[in-house]
Amino acid sequence: MYLGEFQQMLLPRRGFLGFFAAAGRGLRAAPFQTDVTPPPQTPLCYGLVPDGASVQDPLQARGLVILPEGQPPVVLCAVDWLGIGNGSRDRWRIALARACGTTPERVALHTVHQHDAPGDDLSAQALLPSGMLLYDEAFAAAAVRRVAAAAKAARPRRITHIGVGKAPVDRIASNRRILGRDGKIQFGRMTSCRNSPHCDAAEGVIDPLLRSISFLADKRRVATLSYYATHPMSYYGKGEISSDFVGHARNAQRDTFQIHFTGAAGNIGAGKYNDGAPENRAALTARLGAAMTAARQTEEIVPYDGFRWVVSRVELPPRPGREFSEEAIVRALADEKLEARLRRNNARYLAFLRLTKAGRQIDLSAFHTGGAKVLHMPGELFVEYQLHAGTAMAAYGDYGPMYIGTRRAYDEGGYETSAVSRVGPAVEEMLHEGMRRLY
């Protein structure tokens, strides 16, 4: 299932034209949010960690419907889930587009990527044997309906000014990939790190800045979008559903409606500054929250003078090699002796590969306003893509390709460029070309 199969659904129905009709009076924006916390015993992290036995704190979908004068609406949405990929992402974008009177290419859907949270991939689930679950389909389908309903019911406000700010983040991000003298990966520092001298290695290549864009009605913020590149976990895998420190920091912002997007964090985590002890969650929350506040305080606020939305489509290159072929994946998926978590992964690999071979393209998109631009990208991008762009970036869009490394990283080895990356080294040039078309 992919977007091309839904061509008859792309145009908004007559009953969904309210937003578009309202888009002739300058810029308007409508924040929305709703709960997307799964029920007990829901698979988390696509079944790679224990199921959710309890809720430590609720999960949210937060978004903003933007109504630029003379244009169809744009929908931005960040969901406190691990990932939404393949046919599921198409389902979400179509539902949000129809709710808001626009088209799916004007919907930027992202996950924040917490691991004590569910994922959504109906294309992969359809390939698994009965009873082997990646996620709870009934819950996911209901969540799509709730989020779409919240977006449709959101109340637009007139926007007069745009604020653009940034601030350094203190002691969170560090590069996960520690290289040896031979240029190969010697150690993976990951989200947390302990019992290794490599934990204290230099931060490495990171983007130290949190960026924010606020939409203001006169002097009052209607919504603030923030962007920062790090895996958003302090600890996970204990069966406690949680939005973790990123969600906690976002929720603590009181003078605005904060919507947070995780940047290009495929090779970035808090491992230098986090040993996985539960008490570190509060410290990471405070540091990220302080950066969110500081970014707003540094905002350059300018009168609204226009909004531009740009889309660039790319067909990502499948991972080359016999071990990544469809035949190899089908054999692994059918192997009943293989661990269930590995069979689940192979279903995700096969879904992405088949959709790609069928010609499915992935949208890259960007908006330009107030002198700023924001790029919307797929997968678990390496931070180098964000540094190359030199601007705010939301990654974790279509989660089908999973990790997306640089060309050089595939030669270095390491976890992020192992089987969990479903694209090949040529992806760097393809994405760079696609990103150039967004400027």
Buried (B, 14 or more C-beta within 10 A) or exposed (E): BBBEEBEEBBEBEEEBEBBBEBBEEEBBBBBBBBEBBBEEEBBBBBBBBBBBEEBBBBBBBBBBBBBBEEBBBBBBBBBBBBBBBBBBBBBBBBBBBBBBBBBBBBBBBBBBBBBBBBBBBBBBBBBBEEEBBBBBBEBBBEBBEBBBBBBBEBEBBBBBBBBBBBBEBBEBBBBBBBBEEEEEBBBBBBBBBEEEEEBEBEBBBBBBBBBBBBBBBEEEBBBBBBBBBBBBBBBBBEBBBBBBBBBBBBBBBEEBBBBBBBBBBBBBBBBBBBBBEEEBBEBBBBBBBBBBBBBBEEBEBBEBEEBEBBBBEBEBBBBEEEEBBEEBBBEBBEEEEBEBEBBBBBBBBBBBBBBBEEEBBBBBBBBBBBEBBBBBBBBBBBBBBBBBBEBBBBBBBBBBBBBBBBEEBBEBBBBBBEBBBBBBBBBBEBBEEBBEEBE
